[in-house]
Amino acid sequence: MAIPGYQEFMLPLLKFAADGQEHTISNALVTLAQQLGISDAEQDLMLPSGTQTRFYNRVTWAVTYLTKSFLLEKAGRGKFKIAQRGQDVLNRNPPRIDNKFLEQFPEYQAFKTKKNKAKAIVASDDEESEPAADSDITPEEQLGAAYEELREALADDLLRRVRSGSPKFFEHLVIRLLLAMGYGKGQIERAKVTGKSGDEGIDGVIPQDRLELDMVYVQAKRHESAVGPGDIDKFVGSLMRKKATKGVFITSGSFTDGAERAGKEAAVKLRLIDGDELAELMIDYNVGVAPADTYVVKKVDTDFFEGLPV
């Protein structure tokens, strides 16, 4: 099963805290995982940011919403317990607690209004500034999803620009990318673009180590169609004639299944990089891209507050 949305954790969390004792998020995670049948693998799934697990993120946001609604209350560092309002709610035996249920409490309404104020300011007249009431995606997940969407659009734009360039442009681009990835110790004078007639299918060569004892040969093929096994075999033949042991074949297009098999079965160590991966690598290693906006997500530094005198 998929990890439940954060609203699905609200009622189980309130029942978990019904004993009136202080509880930690860690203990809640263990109990909720057992109750809801969340597997170890699902518990280990990370947010796109890689900063915390999706399971932890959703449970902590459920705690936040319940606390802002005065159903739970903070009980010290990283701890919570049920509030009197929470006990009263449980006595009513509700079948479900979600954002819509919490709207009956003025404290939740005030919290939601404050949280959405910025969205209302930037929304245009014909846009709906109010988020969906049944949304089960936490703010971190919304941010991660927006980041992935922007990254995909950037990758598409990069690939269009790469494919519109000349073969010579593409050869130089590939070498610049490999330098950014650490080959040749990032020193452009160590890399050579050799693409020309009589190059035997080798478009570039770049050292893998500082002493240039291990060289990597490059084939750069700029086009939108798929590279077939014949092109791979020709490149491997060129590598073997040069007694090379490593090669990188980069295309702005794609590879056929036959080309993928030829690459795996080659007598030399061969790495195939298609257009999609090329765009991702350019983004990761800041080749042809520049920062636009930076958003820093901060959290409370509990160690700071614990270090102050009482």
N, C-alpha and C positions, 0 to 999 in steps of 0.2 A: 504494500500500500504506500501511497505518497504521504509525506509529512503533512498533517493537518494545518490549516491556516491558523493564524494566531487567535482568531475568535473562537475556534474550536477548543482552545485550551482554557478559556475563561471559567466555564462551569466546573471542569475537573480541578482547576487550581483552587477555586473557592471551596470545593468539597475537601480537597487535600488539607486546607488550612482550617477546616471546621473544628478541629480539636482545641483551637484557641492558643496553641503553642507557637513559639517562634520557629520559622523554617527558613532554610536557605534555598537558593535557586538550584544548587547542585542536587539536594535531596528531592526537590520537586521534579527535576529532570528524570531521575531514576524511577520515581513512582509513576510519572506520566508515561514514560516509555513502556513500562510494564502493563499499565492499564490499557493503553491504546495500541499496543502491539507494534511499536516502532522498533524496527530492527537496528542492529549495531551499524550496519552500512548506512541506513537512513539517518541515524544520529550523527554520522561522521560527514555528511554532505555539507560543504562549505558554501558561504555566500560568494558571489562573484568577486568581491574584494579580497577574499581569503582571510579575513580578520577573525571570523568566528563561524561556528556552525549555524546552519539554517534553523535547526531544532532549538538551540539556545536562544537565537535571535527572536524567534516567534514566541517562545515562552516568556522571555523577559518583557516583550512588548505587551503580552497579555497581562502580566503583572502590573505594568505601567498604567494601562487603561483601567484596570480594577482599582489601582491605588488612586488615580485621578478622580475616580467616581466614589471614593471613600468606602469601597467594599473591602479593600485590604488597606493596611497601613504599614509604613516602614517600622522596623523594629531593630534598628542599628545597621551596621555596615553589612550590606549584602543580605539582609534578613527582612522578612515580612511576616505579618500575622493577620488573621481575619479581624475586621472592624465590626462594630455593633451593627452597622448597616448591612454588612455582609451576612451576618447571622440572621438578620431579619429577612433578607432575600432568600436564603436557603430554607427558612421556615415556610416560605411560600411555595417551595418545591417547583421552581421554574424548569421547564423542559430544556431551555437553552438560554445562555447569556451571550449576547453579542453587542455590537455597537448600537444597533437599534434599541435593544433592551436598555442600554446605559443612558440613552437620551432622556429618560425620565428624571435623571438627576442633574440639578443645576450646575454642580461642579464639573460634570463631564461636558455639559454644554459650553461652559466657559473655557474649558481646556480645548475643546474642538474648535471653537471660534478663534482662539488665539493661534492655534496650530495652522489654521487655514487662511489666516489673514494675508500672508504674503501671496498665496495663490490667487486670492480674490483681487489683489492689486494688479497683478500682471495679466490676468485673464482679459481677453477682448470681450466686447459687448455680446458677440454671438457665441461665446464659449461658455461652457458650464463650469463655474469656478468651484462648485461643491463636489468633493470626491464621492465616489460611489459608496453608499452606506454599507453595502455588503462586501466591500473589498477586504480580502484576507491577506493582502501583501503588506509587509512592514515597510516603513520608510527606507531602511537600508536596502531592501529588495527592490523597491521602486527606483532608488538611485542606481543600483546595480543594473537593472533592466534598461534604464535610460542610457547608462554608459555603454552597454553592449550595443544598443541601437545606434548610438552615435559612432561607435567604433566600426560597425558594419557599413554604415554610410560612408565613412572615411575610407575604408578598405576598397569599396566599390569605386570611389572617386580616384583613388590612387591607381587602381588597375586600369581605369579608362585612360588616365594620363600616360601611364607606362606603355600601353598598347599603341598610343598615338605617336610615340617617338620612333626614331630610326633604329635600325639594327645596331649601329655604332653607339647611339645613346644608351641602348639597353645593355650593351656590353660594359660600358663604363659604370652604369647604375649598379649592375650586379657586383662589380669589383668594390664599389663604394660600400655596398651593403656588407660584404664579407669583411672589409676592413672594420666597419662599425661593430661587427660581431666578434672582433678580436683577432682575426687572422692577420698575419703580418705585423702583429703588435700595434695595429691601427696606423701604421706608417705607410702613406700612400706611395712613397718611392720604392717600397718593397714589392708592390704589386705591378704586374705587367698585363696590359691589354694586347693580345696578339691576334685578334680577329682580323684576318685579311686572306686574300687568295693564297692557297698553299699552306694554310695554317693547320691542315690535317684535322680539322674539326675542333681544334683547341682555341677558345676565344680569350682565355686569360690564365694566368698562373700566379699563385700567391703562396708564400711560405706559411706553414702551420706553426713553426717554432722560430725563435730568434736567430739561430745558427743556420737556418735554411737547409736543414738536413732532411726535412719532410715537406715536400711540396704538394699542393693541392691544385689540380687542373680543372678548369671551368669551361663548360659549354653553355652559352647563353643564346636561347632561341626565342626571338620576339615574334609571336603571332597568336592569334586567337583560336586556331584549330588545335586538335589533339596531336601530340607527338606520338608516333608509332614505334614499334620495336626496332625497325630498321635504323632509325636515328640513334637509338640507344646502342645498337650493335656497332655502328660506325664510330661512335664516341669511345666505346670500350676498346675497339681496335686501335684507335689513336693513342689511347692511354698505354696499351700494351707495347706499342712500338716505341714509346718513350720510356718504357720500363717504369711507368708510374703505378702507384698502388692505391691512389685515392683520386676520386673525381666527383664533381658536383655538376649536375645538369639542371639548369634553371630555365623555365619557360614562363612566358606570360599567359600561355594557354593552359592546357591540361595534358594528362598522359592517358593513353588507352590502357586497358587491362593488360594487353600484350606487352606494352612498354614497361608497366610495373613489374611484370614477371621477368622481363629481360634484365631489369635493374637488379632484382633480387638474385638472379642466377648468374650475374656477371662474375668474371674471374678476378675482378678488382673490387675494392670497397667503393660503392657508388651511392650517392645520395641524390634523389630526385625531388625537386621543389617546383610545384606548379604555381599558377598565378595567384590562387587564393592564399597559399602559404607565403608566397613572396610578399603580398600586401601586408599580411599579419606581421612578418618579420620586419618590414619597413617601419611599421608603427611601433613595434617593440623596441627597435634600436634607433628610433628617431632619424630615419633616413627619408628625406622628402616631406617631413611633417614638422610642425612647430606647435608648442603649447598655445591654446586659445584662452581657456578660463581654468582657474584652479579653485576647487572647493575643498576646504579642510573640515572634516567632520571631527568634532571634539567630544570628549566625555569628561565626567567629573573625575578629578584626581583624588581618590579616596586617601591615598598615602599622605597627601598634603594636609588634609583636614585632620587626619589621625595624629599628625606630628605637632599640631598646635596645642598649647596648654589649655586645659579645661577651666 
